[in-house]
Amino acid sequence: MNKKFYLVIFCLLLARLAQAQQSLDIHFNGLGFLDNREYQAYTERSRTYSGTRLALDLGLNMDSLNHFIVGINGIHEFGAKPYFLKVDPVAYYKFESSKWLFNAGMFPRAGLLTNYPRAILNDTLMYYRPNVEGLLTRYQGAHGNITLWLDWVSRQTNTDREQFLFGASGKYLPNQLGPLYASYYFMLLHDAGAVVTVPNDHIRDNGAAQVRLGYNFGKHTMFDSLSVEVGGMMSLERVRTGEGGGWKKPLGLVASAYASFGRFALFDEFYKGDGHHVTYGDAFYEKKIYNRLDIIYTPFLFKHVKGQFILSLHQSPAHLNDNQEAFRIVYDLGRKNLVRFKDDN
């Protein structure tokens, strides 16, 4: 679909708005980041990510449930030319009720998939792949939620591969107000070749899953927030050769703890088990033992702005001093109504 197609759809929706009691709103948000990584364990990933993302969209609200959103999301890396490295279109249909959410099109991943463990979906996706291109549905019930999604990465052509991600995640609370909960995360990448085949190039499947049991202490401690989780991780790797290819299923233990007090917070995550090769996951989980400690300070915390300094200390075998220093600022002005259309009939 090209830009002319989006323009035609947008004009048709505007015409439809003029015929009923509907509204047009605008939404602006952005992300600024400076993320320096000093990794001896992975020198090829020892680099600095720096830049800003700006997103602007218009929302056509047909009623309280049905919405059409059209806009852009562009990234500029500091010092780069041209100014915008890439501008991603935003164009999707959204249905949202008290229990259900359904998105179809190209829509932001923020707030929908950003809770995934880094072992499954790494944290640079927020910089360089801000949108999901496909479908997502979420159900929110009294005892938790479930999310199903499909993200198309590359459409097959004579030279381009066919690649798409699909996954599921959710949280279950046995007691609605109780501190105990269970959560799970799953993702699988399907990676097939281009139309013009290449010798010894086979279809690959690659993904991972985690199941965690957690306990939220709430505010019953000296901390503003305190929670712990423990669970298991399994990755899935397969190459479909002509002779058949079975699944490789490495296993491991994951554990994490989060504590916050005022503007300070600590997040520690520990892994022990088999090494995992997850294409979209954090490379540190290729190690058989790994620990990451995030020391977080939030100096800017306002209604529409949140800025954080994060010092991350990475410990893996023979590399105990890997570190990462990041500052991220997120600003979101929220959706603002531009005009409300009235039915003259």
KOLMARVEX-462846 format. One record per residue (C-alpha): residue number from 1; x, y, z. Coordinates in steps of 0.1 Angstrom, whole numbers. Layout:
BEGIN
site i->NUM; px->X; py->Y; pz->Z
...
//
This chain:
BEGIN
site i->1; px->0; py->0; pz->0
site i->2; px->14; py->34; pz->-10
site i->3; px->10; py->69; pz->2
site i->4; px->-18; py->77; pz->-23
site i->5; px->-38; py->48; pz->-10
site i->6; px->-36; py->62; pz->26
site i->7; px->-46; py->96; pz->14
site i->8; px->-77; py->83; pz->-3
site i->9; px->-87; py->63; pz->28
site i->10; px->-82; py->94; pz->50
site i->11; px->-103; py->116; pz->27
site i->12; px->-131; py->90; pz->27
site i->13; px->-131; py->88; pz->64
site i->14; px->-133; py->126; pz->67
site i->15; px->-163; py->126; pz->44
site i->16; px->-179; py->99; pz->65
site i->17; px->-173; py->120; pz->97
site i->18; px->-193; py->149; pz->83
site i->19; px->-224; py->127; pz->81
site i->20; px->-227; py->117; pz->118
site i->21; px->-219; py->127; pz->154
site i->22; px->-182; py->118; pz->153
site i->23; px->-149; py->136; pz->162
site i->24; px->-114; py->142; pz->150
site i->25; px->-85; py->143; pz->175
site i->26; px->-47; py->146; pz->174
site i->27; px->-20; py->129; pz->194
site i->28; px->17; py->138; pz->197
site i->29; px->43; py->119; pz->216
site i->30; px->81; py->113; pz->215
site i->31; px->111; py->95; pz->229
site i->32; px->146; py->109; pz->233
site i->33; px->174; py->84; pz->241
site i->34; px->211; py->83; pz->248
site i->35; px->222; py->47; pz->254
site i->36; px->259; py->39; pz->258
site i->37; px->269; py->2; pz->260
site i->38; px->303; py->-10; pz->270
site i->39; px->303; py->-47; pz->264
site i->40; px->334; py->-69; pz->264
site i->41; px->313; py->-100; pz->261
site i->42; px->298; py->-87; pz->228
site i->43; px->322; py->-62; pz->213
site i->44; px->300; py->-59; pz->181
site i->45; px->272; py->-46; pz->203
site i->46; px->294; py->-23; pz->223
site i->47; px->281; py->9; pz->208
site i->48; px->261; py->41; pz->215
site i->49; px->225; py->45; pz->205
site i->50; px->214; py->81; pz->205
site i->51; px->185; py->99; pz->189
site i->52; px->149; py->110; pz->191
site i->53; px->116; py->96; pz->179
site i->54; px->86; py->119; pz->171
site i->55; px->51; py->105; pz->165
site i->56; px->20; py->125; pz->153
site i->57; px->-13; py->110; pz->143
site i->58; px->-49; py->120; pz->137
site i->59; px->-77; py->99; pz->152
site i->60; px->-112; py->96; pz->135
site i->61; px->-136; py->85; pz->162
site i->62; px->-167; py->69; pz->146
site i->63; px->-182; py->63; pz->181
site i->64; px->-170; py->54; pz->215
site i->65; px->-157; py->20; pz->203
site i->66; px->-145; py->23; pz->167
site i->67; px->-115; py->44; pz->158
site i->68; px->-93; py->50; pz->127
site i->69; px->-58; py->64; pz->133
site i->70; px->-35; py->77; pz->106
site i->71; px->-1; py->93; pz->112
site i->72; px->38; py->90; pz->111
site i->73; px->66; py->80; pz->135
site i->74; px->101; py->92; pz->125
site i->75; px->135; py->86; pz->140
site i->76; px->165; py->108; pz->139
site i->77; px->199; py->95; pz->151
site i->78; px->220; py->124; pz->165
site i->79; px->246; py->135; pz->139
site i->80; px->231; py->115; pz->111
site i->81; px->222; py->126; pz->76
site i->82; px->196; py->129; pz->62
site i->83; px->177; py->142; pz->92
site i->84; px->152; py->114; pz->95
site i->85; px->168; py->80; pz->92
site i->86; px->134; py->65; pz->87
site i->87; px->97; py->75; pz->89
site i->88; px->73; py->47; pz->96
site i->89; px->36; py->52; pz->87
site i->90; px->9; py->47; pz->113
site i->91; px->-24; py->36; pz->99
site i->92; px->-47; py->12; pz->118
site i->93; px->-83; py->4; pz->129
site i->94; px->-88; py->2; pz->167
site i->95; px->-118; py->-13; pz->186
site i->96; px->-117; py->-7; pz->223
site i->97; px->-142; py->-15; pz->250
site i->98; px->-140; py->-21; pz->287
site i->99; px->-128; py->-56; pz->281
site i->100; px->-116; py->-59; pz->245
site i->101; px->-89; py->-43; pz->224
site i->102; px->-84; py->-51; pz->187
site i->103; px->-59; py->-33; pz->164
site i->104; px->-54; py->-40; pz->127
site i->105; px->-28; py->-22; pz->106
site i->106; px->4; py->-5; pz->116
site i->107; px->2; py->6; pz->152
site i->108; px->27; py->15; pz->181
site i->109; px->40; py->-14; pz->202
site i->110; px->45; py->9; pz->232
site i->111; px->21; py->-2; pz->260
site i->112; px->12; py->-33; pz->242
site i->113; px->43; py->-55; pz->239
site i->114; px->69; py->-35; pz->258
site i->115; px->64; py->-56; pz->289
site i->116; px->80; py->-87; pz->273
site i->117; px->112; py->-99; pz->290
site i->118; px->144; py->-87; pz->271
site i->119; px->154; py->-124; pz->267
site i->120; px->125; py->-127; pz->242
site i->121; px->122; py->-92; pz->227
site i->122; px->153; py->-70; pz->232
site i->123; px->151; py->-33; pz->243
site i->124; px->164; py->-18; pz->210
site i->125; px->131; py->-25; pz->194
site i->126; px->117; py->6; pz->210
site i->127; px->143; py->26; pz->191
site i->128; px->143; py->10; pz->157
site i->129; px->110; py->-9; pz->153
site i->130; px->84; py->12; pz->171
site i->131; px->54; py->-3; pz->152
site i->132; px->37; py->-36; pz->150
site i->133; px->26; py->-44; pz->114
site i->134; px->-3; py->-68; pz->116
site i->135; px->-29; py->-77; pz->142
site i->136; px->-33; py->-76; pz->180
site i->137; px->-61; py->-85; pz->203
site i->138; px->-63; py->-82; pz->241
site i->139; px->-89; py->-94; pz->266
site i->140; px->-90; py->-79; pz->301
site i->141; px->-110; py->-98; pz->326
site i->142; px->-115; py->-98; pz->364
site i->143; px->-86; py->-122; pz->369
site i->144; px->-61; py->-109; pz->344
site i->145; px->-55; py->-105; pz->307
site i->146; px->-44; py->-122; pz->275
site i->147; px->-28; py->-107; pz->244
site i->148; px->-24; py->-124; pz->210
site i->149; px->-5; py->-107; pz->181
site i->150; px->10; py->-111; pz->147
site i->151; px->38; py->-88; pz->134
site i->152; px->48; py->-90; pz->97
site i->153; px->85; py->-81; pz->94
site i->154; px->93; py->-88; pz->57
site i->155; px->71; py->-97; pz->27
site i->156; px->84; py->-123; pz->3
site i->157; px->97; py->-110; pz->-31
site i->158; px->123; py->-123; pz->-55
site i->159; px->151; py->-110; pz->-32
site i->160; px->134; py->-104; pz->2
site i->161; px->127; py->-131; pz->27
site i->162; px->93; py->-139; pz->42
site i->163; px->95; py->-131; pz->79
site i->164; px->68; py->-127; pz->105
site i->165; px->65; py->-129; pz->143
site i->166; px->36; py->-141; pz->163
site i->167; px->31; py->-145; pz->200
site i->168; px->10; py->-144; pz->231
site i->169; px->13; py->-131; pz->266
site i->170; px->-9; py->-128; pz->297
site i->171; px->-12; py->-124; pz->334
site i->172; px->-34; py->-144; pz->358
site i->173; px->-44; py->-133; pz->393
site i->174; px->-61; py->-161; pz->413
site i->175; px->-75; py->-136; pz->437
site i->176; px->-84; py->-102; pz->421
site i->177; px->-70; py->-83; pz->451
site i->178; px->-43; py->-108; pz->461
site i->179; px->-6; py->-104; pz->457
site i->180; px->1; py->-137; pz->440
site i->181; px->1; py->-138; pz->402
site i->182; px->13; py->-159; pz->372
site i->183; px->25; py->-145; pz->339
site i->184; px->36; py->-160; pz->306
site i->185; px->52; py->-147; pz->273
site i->186; px->57; py->-165; pz->240
site i->187; px->71; py->-154; pz->206
site i->188; px->81; py->-173; pz->175
site i->189; px->98; py->-160; pz->143
site i->190; px->90; py->-177; pz->110
site i->191; px->119; py->-170; pz->86
site i->192; px->115; py->-184; pz->50
site i->193; px->136; py->-176; pz->19
site i->194; px->129; py->-154; pz->-10
site i->195; px->111; py->-165; pz->-42
site i->196; px->144; py->-170; pz->-59
site i->197; px->159; py->-198; pz->-38
site i->198; px->195; py->-199; pz->-26
site i->199; px->214; py->-232; pz->-22
site i->200; px->214; py->-245; pz->14
site i->201; px->190; py->-217; pz->25
site i->202; px->163; py->-234; pz->46
site i->203; px->132; py->-223; pz->65
site i->204; px->139; py->-214; pz->101
site i->205; px->118; py->-211; pz->131
site i->206; px->131; py->-193; pz->162
site i->207; px->114; py->-182; pz->194
site i->208; px->112; py->-184; pz->231
site i->209; px->87; py->-187; pz->260
site i->210; px->88; py->-178; pz->297
site i->211; px->64; py->-187; pz->325
site i->212; px->67; py->-168; pz->358
site i->213; px->52; py->-169; pz->392
site i->214; px->52; py->-136; pz->410
site i->215; px->44; py->-120; pz->443
site i->216; px->36; py->-83; pz->447
site i->217; px->42; py->-70; pz->482
site i->218; px->23; py->-38; pz->474
site i->219; px->30; py->-10; pz->499
site i->220; px->33; py->-33; pz->529
site i->221; px->70; py->-28; pz->531
site i->222; px->94; py->2; pz->535
site i->223; px->94; py->5; pz->497
site i->224; px->68; py->22; pz->475
site i->225; px->67; py->-10; pz->454
site i->226; px->83; py->-44; pz->458
site i->227; px->78; py->-75; pz->437
site i->228; px->96; py->-108; pz->430
site i->229; px->92; py->-133; pz->402
site i->230; px->107; py->-168; pz->395
site i->231; px->101; py->-191; pz->366
site i->232; px->114; py->-210; pz->336
site i->233; px->125; py->-202; pz->300
site i->234; px->126; py->-223; pz->269
site i->235; px->137; py->-213; pz->235
site i->236; px->127; py->-230; pz->202
site i->237; px->151; py->-234; pz->173
site i->238; px->146; py->-254; pz->141
site i->239; px->161; py->-255; pz->106
site i->240; px->138; py->-273; pz->82
site i->241; px->163; py->-291; pz->60
site i->242; px->154; py->-316; pz->33
site i->243; px->164; py->-343; pz->57
site i->244; px->141; py->-330; pz->83
site i->245; px->150; py->-308; pz->113
site i->246; px->140; py->-313; pz->148
site i->247; px->134; py->-287; pz->175
site i->248; px->162; py->-276; pz->198
site i->249; px->147; py->-267; pz->232
site i->250; px->172; py->-252; pz->256
site i->251; px->159; py->-246; pz->291
site i->252; px->168; py->-224; pz->320
site i->253; px->157; py->-206; pz->352
site i->254; px->148; py->-169; pz->354
site i->255; px->143; py->-148; pz->385
site i->256; px->138; py->-111; pz->390
site i->257; px->131; py->-85; pz->417
site i->258; px->119; py->-49; pz->415
site i->259; px->119; py->-23; pz->443
site i->260; px->112; py->14; pz->442
site i->261; px->114; py->42; pz->467
site i->262; px->107; py->77; pz->458
site i->263; px->125; py->85; pz->425
site i->264; px->149; py->56; pz->429
site i->265; px->144; py->20; pz->418
site i->266; px->163; py->-12; pz->414
site i->267; px->156; py->-41; pz->390
site i->268; px->177; py->-72; pz->391
site i->269; px->173; py->-102; pz->367
site i->270; px->191; py->-135; pz->370
site i->271; px->194; py->-164; pz->345
site i->272; px->210; py->-199; pz->348
site i->273; px->206; py->-227; pz->324
site i->274; px->213; py->-236; pz->287
site i->275; px->224; py->-209; pz->263
site i->276; px->196; py->-195; pz->240
site i->277; px->199; py->-181; pz->205
site i->278; px->168; py->-160; pz->201
site i->279; px->169; py->-138; pz->170
site i->280; px->150; py->-109; pz->186
site i->281; px->162; py->-115; pz->221
site i->282; px->190; py->-101; pz->242
site i->283; px->223; py->-118; pz->232
site i->284; px->234; py->-121; pz->269
site i->285; px->210; py->-150; pz->273
site i->286; px->234; py->-170; pz->250
site i->287; px->254; py->-173; pz->283
site i->288; px->247; py->-202; pz->307
site i->289; px->247; py->-178; pz->336
site i->290; px->239; py->-141; pz->336
site i->291; px->228; py->-113; pz->359
site i->292; px->217; py->-78; pz->351
site i->293; px->212; py->-50; pz->377
site i->294; px->195; py->-18; pz->367
site i->295; px->199; py->12; pz->390
site i->296; px->172; py->37; pz->380
site i->297; px->168; py->74; pz->389
site i->298; px->138; py->94; pz->377
site i->299; px->145; py->132; pz->379
site i->300; px->117; py->143; pz->356
site i->301; px->83; py->130; pz->365
site i->302; px->54; py->152; pz->354
site i->303; px->20; py->147; pz->339
site i->304; px->32; py->145; pz->303
site i->305; px->70; py->139; pz->308
site i->306; px->91; py->112; pz->323
site i->307; px->129; py->112; pz->322
site i->308; px->151; py->84; pz->336
site i->309; px->188; py->77; pz->341
site i->310; px->196; py->40; pz->341
site i->311; px->229; py->24; pz->350
site i->312; px->229; py->-13; pz->340
site i->313; px->256; py->-37; pz->353
site i->314; px->259; py->-69; pz->334
site i->315; px->277; py->-99; pz->348
site i->316; px->285; py->-130; pz->327
site i->317; px->313; py->-156; pz->329
site i->318; px->347; py->-139; pz->325
site i->319; px->330; py->-106; pz->319
site i->320; px->319; py->-91; pz->352
site i->321; px->324; py->-54; pz->344
site i->322; px->301; py->-49; pz->313
site i->323; px->280; py->-18; pz->318
site i->324; px->254; py->4; pz->301
site i->325; px->245; py->40; pz->308
site i->326; px->212; py->53; pz->294
site i->327; px->190; py->84; pz->296
site i->328; px->155; py->82; pz->282
site i->329; px->128; py->109; pz->282
site i->330; px->93; py->101; pz->271
site i->331; px->67; py->128; pz->265
site i->332; px->31; py->122; pz->256
site i->333; px->6; py->151; pz->253
site i->334; px->-23; py->127; pz->251
site i->335; px->-52; py->128; pz->227
site i->336; px->-66; py->163; pz->221
site i->337; px->-100; py->169; pz->205
site i->338; px->-98; py->190; pz->173
site i->339; px->-134; py->191; pz->161
site i->340; px->-167; py->174; pz->168
site i->341; px->-190; py->168; pz->138
site i->342; px->-228; py->171; pz->143
site i->343; px->-255; py->154; pz->124
site i->344; px->-277; py->181; pz->108
site i->345; px->-305; py->157; pz->100
//
